[in-house]
Amino acid sequence: MIRDFARGFDWRGYEFSKRAFRFSNTQVGFLTFIRWVEEMMKKTEKTKVIVGCEPTGCYWLTFQKFLTDRDILLVTVNPYSVKKCKELDDNSPEKSDLKDPKTIAGLVREGRYSTSYLPEGVYAEIREAQVCRDQIMKQHVRLSNQIQGWLQKYFPEYLECYKDFDTASGMMVLEHAPLPEDIIKLGAGGINEIWRNAKLRAAGIKRAKTLVEAAQESVGLSGGEAARLEIWFLINDYQTKTKQLERLDEFLSKEIMKVPHVEKLLAVKGVGLSTVIGFVADVGDIGRFTDPKQVQKLAGLEITKASSGKKKGQPCISKRGRRRLRRTMYESARSLISWNEAFSEVFMYYRYRTRNPLGGMQAKIAVACKAIRVFYTILKTGCEFDAEKLRRDIIRPEAA
């Protein structure tokens, strides 16, 4: 059971509570916290309360819903700010559950907080499914690497017979006869029979003979029953994750079409379904933003520069945002540069303009920031993409 700690302060920094209040992350614990707050407000004759927390992990989400249902404002402070400010009071690098509430309260008192956004409806569905997909994809990639590592160890010639190790016919062989000696024992006829029983038309006796010849010349290690069990477990897990990804992709493809104006964004050449899903999953309802620069900051793509006196720092992106959204927009920029003529011209302009030309990576980042503005405008207003307007807004005639 997760235990949380709370301390009460007023706007001057005076602490009302003599000791930290401890409560559990359950309904009973939350009700106890509410009672503690009400008693403290009554005792101090306060009429308004702001609850601040550090949004680490997923434990605070249920607490936020509980407080929101009771019209109590919950604000969040950046964990990085808590880490940097923890020494201001006692000049000690110690970090504990008793000390953190005071640091958080100080940041809230100074107004260094933000109100958290929890998506609802289709935006919540897309975000949860996308987070789940990212987790499964990591496991899928890990299993892929483990299977190929097993093949390099016991049957390296297999990777020469198949361009993709997870080809249907190859995976069937690995399930029934994973080691070279198993393939030799089964023979070309036996392998071909496995494919025929599975009604697989993509492979035949010629491919089976190729596998047998490769097994006969294999330099792989001699494996035993443990090696057979290992590859069986890996293949079953890999196939399970593949099916899970297919189901999630099908679900996300249907849900994303419920977002207003998304079809106009998909009509932009170079913008794929995965890009739009990734963008909406992290941004949520575009209507909550008033300027595309806010989305740019959310992605950690805002331009920052450290300057002092005569020292002029080099501009760079902050990377203080959602890494997944930043990656999505960077990959989107690469796709747009390759497939969309207007964005390609914008990239070339940034890259080779006479005054202040950008490096290759810098130019791609600039295109990613412009893509954010295009995505923002289309999703918010429902307008069509205008390639000529994009060129006019970016590409300036060079001075003579």
Backbone hydrogen bonds in HBPLUS format (Angstrom, degrees):
<---DONOR---> <-ACCEPTOR-->    atom                        ^
c    i                          cat <-CA-CA->   ^        H-A-AA   ^      H-
h    n   atom  resd res      DA  || num        DHA   H-A  angle D-A-AA Bond
n    s   type  num  typ     dist DA aas  dist angle  dist       angle   num
A0025-ASN N   A0002-ILE O   3.04 MM  23  5.51 142.1  2.19 159.1 158.7     1
A0004-ASP N   A0023-PHE O   2.81 MM  19  5.43 179.2  1.81 171.7 172.0     2
A0023-PHE N   A0004-ASP O   2.98 MM  19  5.43 159.9  2.03 146.0 152.0     3
A0006-ALA N   A0021-PHE O   2.77 MM  15  5.00 144.0  1.90 139.8 151.3     4
A0021-PHE N   A0006-ALA O   2.71 MM  15  5.00 165.5  1.74 158.8 157.6     5
A0016-PHE N   A0008-GLY O   2.87 MM   8  5.48 151.7  1.95 136.7 146.1     6
A0010-ASP N   A0014-TYR O   3.00 MM   4  5.54 144.4  2.13 142.0 152.8     7
A0013-GLY N   A0010-ASP O   3.05 MM   3  5.43 157.9  2.10 112.6 119.5     8
A0030-PHE N   A0026-THR O   2.84 MM   4  6.11 158.7  1.88 153.9 159.6     9
A0031-LEU N   A0027-GLN O   2.91 MM   4  6.12 160.5  1.95 150.2 155.4    10
A0032-THR N   A0028-VAL O   2.95 MM   4  6.15 149.3  2.04 143.9 152.7    11
A0033-PHE N   A0029-GLY O   2.96 MM   4  6.25 146.7  2.07 142.5 151.7    12
A0034-ILE N   A0030-PHE O   2.95 MM   4  6.31 157.0  2.00 150.3 155.9    13
A0035-ARG N   A0031-LEU O   3.01 MM   4  6.25 157.9  2.06 146.0 151.7    14
A0036-TRP N   A0032-THR O   2.96 MM   4  6.18 153.4  2.03 143.8 151.3    15
A0037-VAL N   A0033-PHE O   2.92 MM   4  6.23 156.8  1.98 153.1 158.9    16
A0038-GLU N   A0034-ILE O   2.91 MM   4  6.15 164.9  1.94 153.3 157.3    17
A0039-GLU N   A0035-ARG O   2.97 MM   4  6.11 158.6  2.01 148.5 154.0    18
A0040-MET N   A0036-TRP O   3.06 MM   4  6.22 154.0  2.13 142.6 149.7    19
A0041-MET N   A0037-VAL O   2.89 MM   4  6.12 156.0  1.94 152.6 159.3    20
A0042-LYS N   A0038-GLU O   2.97 MM   4  6.11 156.7  2.02 145.0 151.3    21
A0043-LYS N   A0039-GLU O   2.98 MM   4  6.11 154.2  2.05 142.2 149.3    22
A0044-THR N   A0040-MET O   3.04 MM   4  6.14 150.7  2.12 143.7 150.6    23
A0045-GLU N   A0041-MET O   2.79 MM   4  5.55 112.8  2.25 136.5 151.3    24
A0046-LYS N   A0041-MET O   2.98 MM   5  4.83 146.1  2.09 135.1 141.8    25
A0051-VAL N   A0073-LEU O   3.08 MM  22  6.26 171.3  2.08 169.3 166.7    26
A0075-VAL N   A0051-VAL O   2.82 MM  24  6.22 161.2  1.85 161.1 167.6    27
A0053-CYS N   A0075-VAL O   3.05 MM  22  6.54 141.4  2.20 148.1 159.5    28
A0077-VAL N   A0053-CYS O   3.07 MM  24  6.35 151.5  2.15 157.3 163.5    29
A0056-THR N   A0054-GLU O   2.80 MM   2  5.82 132.2  2.02 114.9  99.5    30
A0061-LEU N   A0058-CYS O   3.43 MM   3  5.81 155.6  2.50 107.1 113.4    31
A0064-GLN N   A0060-TRP O   2.89 MM   4  6.16 151.4  1.98 150.5 158.1    32
A0065-LYS N   A0061-LEU O   3.08 MM   4  6.39 161.4  2.11 149.0 153.1    33
A0066-PHE N   A0062-THR O   3.00 MM   4  6.18 157.2  2.06 144.1 150.6    34
A0067-LEU N   A0063-PHE O   3.02 MM   4  6.28 160.3  2.06 149.9 154.2    35
A0068-THR N   A0064-GLN O   2.82 MM   4  5.96 161.8  1.85 154.7 160.4    36
A0069-ASP N   A0065-LYS O   3.01 MM   4  6.11 157.4  2.06 147.8 152.6    37
A0070-ARG N   A0067-LEU O   2.97 MM   3  5.14 143.1  2.11 101.2 112.7    38
A0072-ILE N   A0067-LEU O   2.97 MM   5  5.08 166.8  1.99 142.0 142.4    39
A0071-ASP N   A0068-THR O   3.06 MM   3  4.98 161.9  2.09 111.6 110.6    40
A0076-THR N   A0114-SER O   2.88 MM  38  5.48 175.6  1.88 166.3 166.5    41
A0114-SER N   A0076-THR O   2.93 MM  38  5.48 155.7  1.99 154.0 162.1    42
A0081-SER N   A0078-ASN O   2.87 MM   3  5.18 125.7  2.17 106.5 120.6    43
A0082-VAL N   A0078-ASN O   3.12 MM   4  6.57 152.7  2.20 151.8 160.0    44
A0083-LYS N   A0079-PRO O   3.01 MM   4  6.25 155.9  2.07 144.8 150.8    45
A0084-LYS N   A0080-TYR O   3.07 MM   4  6.31 150.4  2.16 141.8 149.2    46
A0085-CYS N   A0081-SER O   2.93 MM   4  6.02 143.0  2.07 146.7 156.3    47
A0088-LEU N   A0085-CYS O   3.19 MM   3  5.55 167.8  2.20 116.2 120.0    48
A0091-ASN N   A0087-GLU O   2.80 MM   4  4.39 136.6  1.99 129.6 132.9    49
A0100-ASP N   A0096-SER O   2.97 MM   4  6.03 164.1  2.00 155.9 159.6    50
A0102-LYS N   A0099-LYS O   3.16 MM   3  5.72 129.3  2.44 113.9 125.2    51
A0103-THR N   A0099-LYS O   3.37 MM   4  6.73 158.5  2.42 150.1 156.3    52
A0104-ILE N   A0100-ASP O   2.86 MM   4  6.08 164.4  1.89 164.4 168.9    53
A0105-ALA N   A0101-PRO O   2.89 MM   4  6.00 157.2  1.94 142.4 149.0    54
A0106-GLY N   A0102-LYS O   3.00 MM   4  6.22 151.6  2.08 144.4 151.6    55
A0107-LEU N   A0103-THR O   3.14 MM   4  6.46 153.2  2.21 145.8 152.3    56
A0108-VAL N   A0104-ILE O   2.97 MM   4  6.26 158.4  2.01 152.9 159.1    57
A0109-ARG N   A0105-ALA O   2.86 MM   4  6.02 157.4  1.91 148.1 154.6    58
A0110-GLU N   A0106-GLY O   3.14 MM   4  6.33 140.9  2.30 138.6 147.8    59
A0112-ARG N   A0107-LEU O   2.84 MM   5  5.12 151.1  1.92 164.8 156.0    60
A0111-GLY N   A0108-VAL O   2.97 MM   3  5.02 156.9  2.02 104.6 111.6    61
A0124-ALA N   A0121-GLY O   3.17 MM   3  5.45 124.5  2.50 102.4 115.1    62
A0125-GLU N   A0121-GLY O   3.14 MM   4  6.49 156.7  2.19 148.9 155.8    63
A0126-ILE N   A0122-VAL O   2.94 MM   4  6.15 161.0  1.98 149.0 153.4    64
A0127-ARG N   A0123-TYR O   3.01 MM   4  6.14 160.6  2.05 142.3 147.9    65
A0128-GLU N   A0124-ALA O   2.99 MM   4  6.10 172.6  2.00 152.3 154.5    66
A0129-ALA N   A0125-GLU O   3.02 MM   4  6.10 162.5  2.06 146.4 151.9    67
A0130-GLN N   A0126-ILE O   2.89 MM   4  5.95 154.2  1.96 145.9 153.4    68
A0131-VAL N   A0127-ARG O   2.93 MM   4  6.12 159.9  1.97 153.6 158.6    69
A0132-CYS N   A0128-GLU O   3.02 MM   4  6.20 161.0  2.06 146.1 151.5    70
A0133-ARG N   A0129-ALA O   2.85 MM   4  6.05 150.3  1.94 141.8 150.6    71
A0134-ASP N   A0130-GLN O   2.91 MM   4  6.16 156.2  1.97 149.1 154.5    72
A0135-GLN N   A0131-VAL O   3.13 MM   4  6.40 156.4  2.19 147.8 153.5    73
A0136-ILE N   A0132-CYS O   3.01 MM   4  6.28 162.1  2.04 151.0 155.8    74
A0137-MET N   A0133-ARG O   2.79 MM   4  5.93 155.2  1.85 149.9 157.6    75
A0138-LYS N   A0134-ASP O   3.12 MM   4  6.33 151.8  2.20 142.9 148.8    76
A0139-GLN N   A0135-GLN O   3.28 MM   4  6.61 157.2  2.33 143.9 149.4    77
A0140-HIS N   A0136-ILE O   2.78 MM   4  6.03 151.4  1.86 149.5 158.9    78
A0141-VAL N   A0137-MET O   2.90 MM   4  6.13 158.2  1.94 151.6 155.9    79
A0142-ARG N   A0138-LYS O   3.00 MM   4  6.19 157.8  2.05 144.3 150.8    80
A0143-LEU N   A0139-GLN O   2.93 MM   4  6.15 160.6  1.97 149.6 154.2    81
A0144-SER N   A0140-HIS O   2.96 MM   4  6.16 151.7  2.04 142.5 150.9    82
A0145-ASN N   A0141-VAL O   2.98 MM   4  6.27 158.4  2.03 151.3 155.9    83
A0146-GLN N   A0142-ARG O   2.99 MM   4  6.25 152.5  2.07 146.2 154.2    84
A0147-ILE N   A0143-LEU O   2.89 MM   4  6.11 159.0  1.93 152.7 157.3    85
A0148-GLN N   A0144-SER O   3.09 MM   4  6.30 166.9  2.11 150.1 153.6    86
A0149-GLY N   A0145-ASN O   2.88 MM   4  6.02 144.7  2.01 139.8 150.4    87
A0150-TRP N   A0146-GLN O   2.90 MM   4  6.16 150.9  1.99 144.9 152.4    88
A0151-LEU N   A0147-ILE O   2.96 MM   4  6.30 157.4  2.01 149.8 156.0    89
A0152-GLN N   A0148-GLN O   2.97 MM   4  6.18 155.9  2.03 144.0 150.1    90
A0153-LYS N   A0149-GLY O   3.14 MM   4  6.31 135.9  2.35 136.6 147.9    91
A0153-LYS N   A0150-TRP O   3.08 MM   3  5.09 128.6  2.36  94.7 108.8    92
A0154-TYR N   A0150-TRP O   2.91 MM   4  6.17 161.2  1.95 158.4 162.6    93
A0155-PHE N   A0151-LEU O   2.74 MM   4  4.79 141.8  1.88 126.7 139.4    94
A0221-LEU N   A0153-LYS O   3.07 MM  68  6.28 174.1  2.07 150.9 149.7    95
A0158-TYR N   A0155-PHE O   3.12 MM   3  5.79 158.6  2.17 118.5 124.5    96
A0159-LEU N   A0156-PRO O   3.28 MM   3  5.92 141.1  2.44 113.1 119.6    97
A0160-GLU N   A0157-GLU O   3.00 MM   3  5.20 149.9  2.09 104.3 113.8    98
A0161-CYS N   A0157-GLU O   3.24 MM   4  6.63 136.2  2.44 143.6 155.4    99
A0161-CYS N   A0158-TYR O   3.05 MM   3  5.15 132.1  2.29  98.4 111.5   100
A0162-TYR N   A0158-TYR O   3.14 MM   4  6.43 144.2  2.27 150.1 159.4   101
A0167-THR N   A0164-ASP O   3.32 MM   3  5.80 146.4  2.44 122.6 119.6   102
A0171-MET N   A0167-THR O   2.91 MM   4  6.14 159.7  1.95 163.8 170.1   103
A0172-MET N   A0168-ALA O   3.13 MM   4  6.35 149.8  2.23 145.5 153.2   104
A0173-VAL N   A0169-SER O   3.20 MM   4  6.49 152.0  2.28 142.5 149.4   105
A0174-LEU N   A0170-GLY O   3.02 MM   4  6.33 158.8  2.07 149.5 155.0   106
A0175-GLU N   A0171-MET O   3.03 MM   4  6.23 140.7  2.19 139.9 149.8   107
A0176-HIS N   A0172-MET O   3.17 MM   4  6.42 154.1  2.24 147.0 152.6   108
A0177-ALA N   A0173-VAL O   2.62 MM   4  5.43 162.6  1.65 158.3 164.7   109
A0182-ASP N   A0179-LEU O   2.92 MM   3  5.18 126.9  2.21 105.1 119.7   110
A0183-ILE N   A0179-LEU O   3.12 MM   4  6.54 151.2  2.21 153.3 161.8   111
A0184-ILE N   A0180-PRO O   2.98 MM   4  6.27 160.8  2.02 154.0 159.0   112
A0185-LYS N   A0181-GLU O   3.02 MM   4  6.10 156.3  2.08 139.0 145.5   113
A0186-LEU N   A0182-ASP O   2.94 MM   4  6.12 149.1  2.03 141.8 150.4   114
A0187-GLY N   A0183-ILE O   2.86 MM   4  6.03 156.7  1.91 150.9 157.0   115
A0191-ILE N   A0187-GLY O   3.09 MM   4  6.37 159.4  2.13 153.4 159.0   116
A0192-ASN N   A0188-ALA O   2.95 MM   4  6.09 164.0  1.97 148.6 153.4   117
A0193-GLU N   A0189-GLY O   2.95 MM   4  6.12 142.8  2.09 141.1 151.4   118
A0194-ILE N   A0190-GLY O   3.15 MM   4  6.46 147.2  2.26 141.8 149.3   119
A0194-ILE N   A0191-ILE O   3.10 MM   3  5.21 120.8  2.47  96.7 111.0   120
A0195-TRP N   A0191-ILE O   3.25 MM   4  6.68 155.1  2.32 149.1 154.9   121
A0196-ARG N   A0192-ASN O   2.95 MM   4  6.20 154.4  2.02 145.7 153.3   122
A0197-ASN N   A0193-GLU O   2.88 MM   4  6.06 161.4  1.92 152.5 156.5   123
A0198-ALA N   A0194-ILE O   3.20 MM   4  6.38 140.5  2.36 136.5 146.6   124
A0200-LEU N   A0195-TRP O   2.89 MM   5  5.19 175.9  1.89 155.5 154.8   125
A0199-LYS N   A0196-ARG O   2.93 MM   3  4.83 156.0  1.99 102.3 109.0   126
A0208-ALA N   A0204-GLY O   3.10 MM   4  6.38 153.9  2.17 147.6 155.8   127
A0209-LYS N   A0205-ILE O   2.93 MM   4  6.15 153.7  2.00 147.7 153.2   128
A0210-THR N   A0206-LYS O   3.11 MM   4  6.40 152.6  2.19 143.3 150.9   129
A0211-LEU N   A0207-ARG O   3.06 MM   4  6.39 152.6  2.14 147.0 153.3   130
A0212-VAL N   A0208-ALA O   3.06 MM   4  6.36 158.7  2.10 148.4 154.0   131
A0213-GLU N   A0209-LYS O   2.91 MM   4  6.14 164.1  1.94 154.5 158.3   132
A0214-ALA N   A0210-THR O   2.98 MM   4  6.18 153.7  2.05 144.2 151.6   133
A0215-ALA N   A0211-LEU O   2.87 MM   4  6.11 153.3  1.95 148.3 155.8   134
A0216-GLN N   A0212-VAL O   2.97 MM   4  6.22 149.1  2.07 147.6 155.7   135
A0217-GLU N   A0213-GLU O   3.25 MM   4  6.48 140.8  2.41 139.8 148.9   136
A0218-SER N   A0215-ALA O   3.29 MM   3  4.95 165.0  2.31  99.3 102.7   137
A0228-ARG N   A0224-GLY O   3.25 MM   4  6.63 153.1  2.32 145.7 153.1   138
A0229-LEU N   A0225-GLU O   2.93 MM   4  6.19 158.3  1.97 149.7 155.3   139
A0230-GLU N   A0226-ALA O   2.93 MM   4  6.11 153.8  2.00 144.2 151.6   140
A0231-ILE N   A0227-ALA O   3.16 MM   4  6.40 168.0  2.18 151.4 152.3   141
A0232-TRP N   A0228-ARG O   3.07 MM   4  6.17 148.7  2.17 141.6 150.8   142
A0233-PHE N   A0229-LEU O   2.94 MM   4  6.16 160.9  1.98 152.3 156.3   143
A0234-LEU N   A0230-GLU O   3.01 MM   4  6.24 163.5  2.04 150.3 155.2   144
A0235-ILE N   A0231-ILE O   2.93 MM   4  5.98 163.2  1.95 145.5 149.8   145
A0236-ASN N   A0232-TRP O   3.06 MM   4  6.18 163.3  2.09 146.8 151.6   146
A0237-ASP N   A0233-PHE O   2.99 MM   4  6.17 162.0  2.02 150.8 155.9   147
A0238-TYR N   A0234-LEU O   2.87 MM   4  6.00 155.9  1.93 146.4 153.9   148
A0239-GLN N   A0235-ILE O   2.91 MM   4  6.08 163.9  1.93 152.9 156.3   149
A0240-THR N   A0236-ASN O   3.02 MM   4  6.15 151.8  2.10 142.0 150.0   150
A0241-LYS N   A0237-ASP O   2.98 MM   4  6.22 162.5  2.01 150.9 154.8   151
A0242-THR N   A0238-TYR O   2.95 MM   4  6.18 148.1  2.06 143.9 153.4   152
A0243-LYS N   A0239-GLN O   3.07 MM   4  6.33 156.7  2.13 145.4 150.1   153
A0244-GLN N   A0240-THR O   3.01 MM   4  6.29 153.4  2.08 147.2 155.1   154
A0245-LEU N   A0241-LYS O   2.94 MM   4  6.14 155.2  2.00 146.9 152.9   155
A0246-GLU N   A0242-THR O   3.03 MM   4  6.29 155.9  2.08 145.7 152.3   156
A0247-ARG N   A0243-LYS O   3.01 MM   4  6.26 155.3  2.07 147.0 153.1   157
A0248-LEU N   A0244-GLN O   2.98 MM   4  6.21 158.5  2.03 148.0 154.0   158
A0249-ASP N   A0245-LEU O   2.86 MM   4  6.03 158.0  1.91 150.6 156.8   159
A0250-GLU N   A0246-GLU O   3.06 MM   4  6.22 152.5  2.14 141.8 148.9   160
A0251-PHE N   A0247-ARG O   3.01 MM   4  6.27 156.4  2.06 145.5 151.8   161
A0252-LEU N   A0248-LEU O   2.84 MM   4  6.04 167.8  1.85 155.7 158.7   162
A0253-SER N   A0249-ASP O   2.94 MM   4  5.99 152.0  2.02 142.0 149.7   163
A0254-LYS N   A0250-GLU O   3.33 MM   4  6.56 144.5  2.46 139.5 146.9   164
A0255-GLU N   A0251-PHE O   3.00 MM   4  6.26 163.7  2.03 153.4 158.3   165
A0256-ILE N   A0252-LEU O   2.97 MM   4  5.91 163.7  1.99 150.9 154.1   166
A0258-LYS N   A0255-GLU O   2.99 MM   3  5.51 161.8  2.03 115.6 121.6   167
A0259-VAL N   A0256-ILE O   3.22 MM   3  5.64 164.1  2.24 111.0 115.8   168
A0262-VAL N   A0259-VAL O   3.31 MM   3  5.72 160.3  2.35 135.3 132.9   169
A0264-LYS N   A0261-HIS O   3.19 MM   3  5.53 136.5  2.39 104.4 114.8   170
A0265-LEU N   A0262-VAL O   3.10 MM   3  5.08 124.0  2.43  94.2 108.7   171
A0266-LEU N   A0262-VAL O   2.97 MM   4  6.29 153.7  2.04 151.2 158.4   172
A0267-ALA N   A0263-GLU O   3.15 MM   4  6.25 123.8  2.48 128.2 141.5   173
A0268-VAL N   A0265-LEU O   3.21 MM   3  5.61 161.0  2.24 108.4 114.1   174
A0271-VAL N   A0268-VAL O   3.12 MM   3  5.69 160.0  2.16 140.1 139.9   175
A0276-VAL N   A0272-GLY O   3.22 MM   4  6.54 162.5  2.26 151.2 154.8   176
A0277-ILE N   A0273-LEU O   2.96 MM   4  6.16 161.9  1.99 153.3 158.7   177
A0278-GLY N   A0274-SER O   2.97 MM   4  6.07 161.8  2.00 143.7 148.7   178
A0279-PHE N   A0275-THR O   2.93 MM   4  6.14 154.0  2.00 147.5 155.0   179
A0280-VAL N   A0276-VAL O   2.95 MM   4  6.10 175.0  1.95 156.0 156.9   180
A0281-ALA N   A0277-ILE O   2.90 MM   4  5.92 154.7  1.96 147.8 155.5   181
A0282-ASP N   A0278-GLY O   3.39 MM   4  6.48 152.6  2.47 139.5 144.1   182
A0283-VAL N   A0279-PHE O   2.93 MM   4  5.98 161.8  1.96 155.0 161.1   183
A0284-GLY N   A0280-VAL O   2.81 MM   4  5.12 152.8  1.89 130.9 139.8   184
A0288-ARG N   A0285-ASP O   3.24 MM   3  6.06 172.8  2.25 121.2 123.4   185
A0289-PHE N   A0286-ILE O   3.19 MM   3  5.82 168.0  2.20 119.1 122.3   186
A0294-GLN N   A0291-ASP O   3.03 MM   3  5.70 152.5  2.11 118.1 125.0   187
A0295-VAL N   A0292-PRO O   3.08 MM   3  5.19 122.5  2.42  97.9 111.6   188
A0296-GLN N   A0292-PRO O   2.98 MM   4  6.32 154.3  2.05 147.3 155.3   189
A0297-LYS N   A0293-LYS O   2.89 MM   4  6.09 149.6  1.98 140.6 148.0   190
A0298-LEU N   A0294-GLN O   2.95 MM   4  6.16 150.7  2.04 138.9 147.3   191
A0299-ALA N   A0295-VAL O   3.01 MM   4  6.29 142.1  2.16 143.9 153.1   192
A0301-LEU N   A0296-GLN O   2.95 MM   5  5.32 160.3  1.99 166.5 159.9   193
A0300-GLY N   A0297-LYS O   2.94 MM   3  4.96 153.3  2.01 102.4 111.1   194
A0322-ARG N   A0298-LEU O   2.75 MM  24  6.17 161.3  1.79 160.4 161.3   195
A0319-LYS N   A0300-GLY O   2.89 MM  19  4.08 153.7  1.96 132.2 128.6   196
A0318-SER N   A0302-GLU O   3.00 MM  16  5.83 141.9  2.15 156.2 167.9   197
A0304-THR N   A0316-CYS O   2.68 MM  12  5.46 173.7  1.68 170.1 170.6   198
A0316-CYS N   A0304-THR O   2.88 MM  12  5.46 154.2  1.94 153.5 162.0   199
A0308-SER N   A0311-LYS O   3.00 MM   3  5.24 154.1  2.07 141.1 149.4   200
A0311-LYS N   A0308-SER O   2.96 MM   3  5.24 147.6  2.07 139.0 134.5   201
A0326-ARG N   A0322-ARG O   2.97 MM   4  6.27 156.7  2.03 152.7 160.1   202
A0327-ARG N   A0323-ARG O   2.89 MM   4  6.13 156.0  1.95 148.8 154.9   203
A0328-THR N   A0324-ARG O   2.95 MM   4  6.15 153.5  2.03 141.3 149.0   204
A0329-MET N   A0325-LEU O   2.98 MM   4  6.22 160.8  2.02 150.6 154.3   205
A0330-TYR N   A0326-ARG O   3.00 MM   4  6.19 150.2  2.09 143.3 151.8   206
A0331-GLU N   A0327-ARG O   2.97 MM   4  6.15 166.9  1.98 153.3 156.3   207
A0332-SER N   A0328-THR O   2.89 MM   4  6.05 145.9  2.01 139.8 150.5   208
A0333-ALA N   A0329-MET O   2.88 MM   4  6.07 149.1  1.98 140.1 147.6   209
A0334-ARG N   A0330-TYR O   3.11 MM   4  6.46 154.7  2.17 147.7 153.7   210
A0335-SER N   A0331-GLU O   3.06 MM   4  6.32 157.7  2.11 145.4 151.2   211
A0336-LEU N   A0332-SER O   2.84 MM   4  6.07 161.5  1.88 153.5 158.8   212
A0337-ILE N   A0333-ALA O   2.92 MM   4  6.05 158.9  1.97 148.6 154.2   213
A0338-SER N   A0334-ARG O   3.13 MM   4  6.31 147.6  2.24 139.3 147.6   214
A0339-TRP N   A0335-SER O   2.92 MM   4  6.08 152.1  2.00 152.4 159.9   215
A0340-ASN N   A0336-LEU O   2.77 MM   4  4.97 152.7  1.85 135.9 142.0   216
A0344-SER N   A0340-ASN O   2.94 MM   4  6.11 150.3  2.03 150.6 160.3   217
A0345-GLU N   A0341-GLU O   2.95 MM   4  6.19 151.9  2.03 147.3 153.6   218
A0346-VAL N   A0342-ALA O   3.05 MM   4  6.36 152.0  2.13 143.9 151.9   219
A0347-PHE N   A0343-PHE O   2.92 MM   4  6.14 157.0  1.97 146.7 152.5   220
A0348-MET N   A0344-SER O   2.99 MM   4  6.26 162.0  2.03 148.0 152.4   221
A0349-TYR N   A0345-GLU O   2.91 MM   4  6.09 146.5  2.02 142.6 152.1   222
A0350-TYR N   A0346-VAL O   3.01 MM   4  6.31 165.6  2.03 154.1 156.4   223
A0351-ARG N   A0347-PHE O   2.92 MM   4  6.08 152.8  1.99 147.5 156.1   224
A0352-TYR N   A0348-MET O   2.94 MM   4  5.94 153.1  2.01 145.5 150.4   225
A0353-ARG N   A0349-TYR O   2.97 MM   4  5.33 119.6  2.35 149.8 151.5   226
A0358-LEU N   A0350-TYR O   2.91 MM   8  5.77 172.0  1.91 151.7 153.7   227
A0363-ALA N   A0359-GLY O   2.84 MM   4  5.98 159.1  1.88 155.2 160.5   228
A0364-LYS N   A0360-GLY O   3.14 MM   4  6.39 150.3  2.23 142.4 150.1   229
A0365-ILE N   A0361-MET O   2.98 MM   4  6.28 154.0  2.05 150.2 157.3   230
A0366-ALA N   A0362-GLN O   2.93 MM   4  6.22 153.5  2.00 147.3 154.9   231
A0367-VAL N   A0363-ALA O   2.99 MM   4  6.27 150.2  2.08 142.5 150.3   232
A0368-ALA N   A0364-LYS O   2.87 MM   4  6.15 149.8  1.96 143.8 152.7   233
A0369-CYS N   A0365-ILE O   2.93 MM   4  6.26 151.1  2.01 148.9 156.0   234
A0370-LYS N   A0366-ALA O   3.04 MM   4  6.33 151.0  2.12 141.6 149.6   235
A0371-ALA N   A0367-VAL O   2.80 MM   4  6.06 147.6  1.91 145.6 155.4   236
A0372-ILE N   A0368-ALA O   3.04 MM   4  6.36 144.5  2.17 141.2 149.9   237
A0373-ARG N   A0369-CYS O   3.28 MM   4  6.67 151.2  2.37 141.0 147.3   238
A0374-VAL N   A0370-LYS O   3.03 MM   4  6.38 153.0  2.10 147.8 155.4   239
A0375-PHE N   A0371-ALA O   2.83 MM   4  6.06 167.8  1.84 156.7 159.5   240
A0376-TYR N   A0372-ILE O   2.86 MM   4  5.97 163.1  1.88 149.3 154.4   241
A0377-THR N   A0373-ARG O   2.99 MM   4  6.11 164.5  2.01 145.7 149.6   242
A0378-ILE N   A0374-VAL O   3.00 MM   4  6.15 169.4  2.02 155.6 158.5   243
A0379-LEU N   A0375-PHE O   3.00 MM   4  6.06 171.6  2.01 154.5 157.3   244
A0380-LYS N   A0376-TYR O   2.99 MM   4  5.96 147.4  2.10 143.3 152.4   245
A0381-THR N   A0377-THR O   2.92 MM   4  5.79 161.3  1.96 146.4 151.7   246
A0382-GLY N   A0378-ILE O   2.75 MM   4  4.86 140.3  1.90 128.0 139.2   247
A0390-LEU N   A0386-ASP O   3.16 MM   4  6.45 153.2  2.23 146.3 153.8   248
A0391-ARG N   A0387-ALA O   3.05 MM   4  6.40 155.2  2.12 148.6 154.5   249
A0392-ARG N   A0388-GLU O   2.95 MM   4  6.23 164.5  1.97 152.4 156.5   250
A0393-ASP N   A0389-LYS O   2.94 MM   4  6.05 154.4  2.01 148.8 155.2   251
A0394-ILE N   A0390-LEU O   3.31 MM   4  6.39 139.1  2.49 140.9 149.8   252
A0395-ILE N   A0391-ARG O   2.81 MM   4  5.48 144.6  1.94 147.1 158.2   253
